[in-house]
């Protein structure tokens, strides 16, 4: 993953983590969709379901990579938020 791709993923993370704080969450999701499209993680950046699914899938893949490493430390607050959020999205 390139530095630019990592920066775009960080932007998507920031949007998704703060979605409830946006006055127009749908517009924010569409902005995240633009970044995900640039990363070739989705085909249709206007499909909200595809945006959420692609973000969730990528998040799970990244967490799996982190967990496979031997030295892992978690921010437990973030972990609890992700666990709670995953239940809501199912």
C-alpha positions as CSV (number, residue, x, y, z in Angstrom):
1,X,0.0,0.0,0.0
2,X,1.4,3.4,-1.0
3,X,1.6,6.4,1.2
4,X,-1.2,8.1,-0.8
5,X,-3.4,5.0,-0.4
6,X,-2.8,5.0,3.4
7,X,-3.7,8.7,3.6
8,X,-6.9,8.1,1.7
9,X,-7.8,5.2,4.0
10,X,-7.2,7.5,6.9
11,X,-9.6,10.1,5.4
12,X,-12.2,7.4,5.0
13,X,-11.6,6.2,8.6
14,X,-12.1,9.8,9.9
15,X,-15.3,10.2,8.0
16,X,-16.7,6.8,9.2
17,X,-15.6,7.3,12.8
18,X,-17.3,10.7,12.9
19,X,-20.3,10.0,10.8
20,X,-22.8,10.8,13.6
21,X,-21.2,14.3,13.9
22,X,-21.9,15.3,10.3
23,X,-25.0,17.5,9.6
24,X,-25.4,15.5,6.4
25,X,-24.2,11.9,7.0
26,X,-25.2,10.8,3.5
27,X,-23.0,13.5,1.9
28,X,-20.2,12.4,4.1
29,X,-20.7,8.7,3.1
30,X,-20.6,9.8,-0.5
31,X,-17.3,11.6,0.1
32,X,-15.9,8.4,1.7
33,X,-17.2,6.6,-1.4
34,X,-15.1,8.8,-3.6
35,X,-12.0,7.8,-1.7
36,X,-12.9,4.1,-1.8
37,X,-13.5,4.4,-5.6
38,X,-10.0,6.0,-6.0
39,X,-8.6,3.0,-4.0
40,X,-10.5,0.6,-6.3
41,X,-12.3,-0.9,-3.4
42,X,-15.8,-0.1,-4.9
43,X,-17.2,0.3,-8.3
44,X,-20.1,2.7,-7.6
45,X,-19.2,5.5,-5.3
46,X,-22.9,6.6,-5.1
47,X,-24.1,3.3,-3.7
48,X,-24.3,3.7,0.1
49,X,-24.6,0.0,0.8
50,X,-21.6,-0.7,-1.3
51,X,-19.6,2.0,0.5
52,X,-20.4,0.6,3.9
53,X,-19.8,-3.0,2.9
54,X,-16.4,-2.1,1.3
55,X,-15.3,-0.1,4.3
56,X,-16.4,-2.9,6.7
57,X,-14.6,-5.6,4.6
58,X,-11.4,-3.5,4.4
59,X,-11.6,-2.8,8.2
60,X,-11.9,-6.5,8.9
61,X,-9.0,-7.4,6.6
62,X,-6.8,-4.7,8.2
63,X,-7.7,-6.0,11.7
64,X,-6.9,-9.5,10.7
65,X,-3.5,-8.4,9.5
66,X,-2.8,-6.6,12.8
67,X,-4.0,-9.6,14.8
68,X,-1.6,-11.9,12.9
69,X,1.4,-9.9,14.0
70,X,3.1,-11.0,17.2
71,X,3.4,-7.7,19.0
72,X,-0.1,-6.2,19.1
73,X,-1.4,-3.4,21.2
74,X,-5.0,-2.2,20.9
75,X,-6.6,1.0,21.8
76,X,-9.5,-0.6,23.7
77,X,-11.8,2.3,23.4
78,X,-11.5,2.1,19.6
79,X,-11.8,-1.7,19.7
80,X,-15.1,-1.5,21.8
81,X,-16.4,1.1,19.4
82,X,-15.7,-1.1,16.4
83,X,-17.2,-4.1,18.1
84,X,-20.4,-2.2,18.9
85,X,-20.5,-0.6,15.4
86,X,-20.2,-4.0,13.7
87,X,-23.2,-5.3,15.6
88,X,-25.3,-2.3,14.5
89,X,-24.3,-2.8,10.8
90,X,-25.3,-6.4,10.7
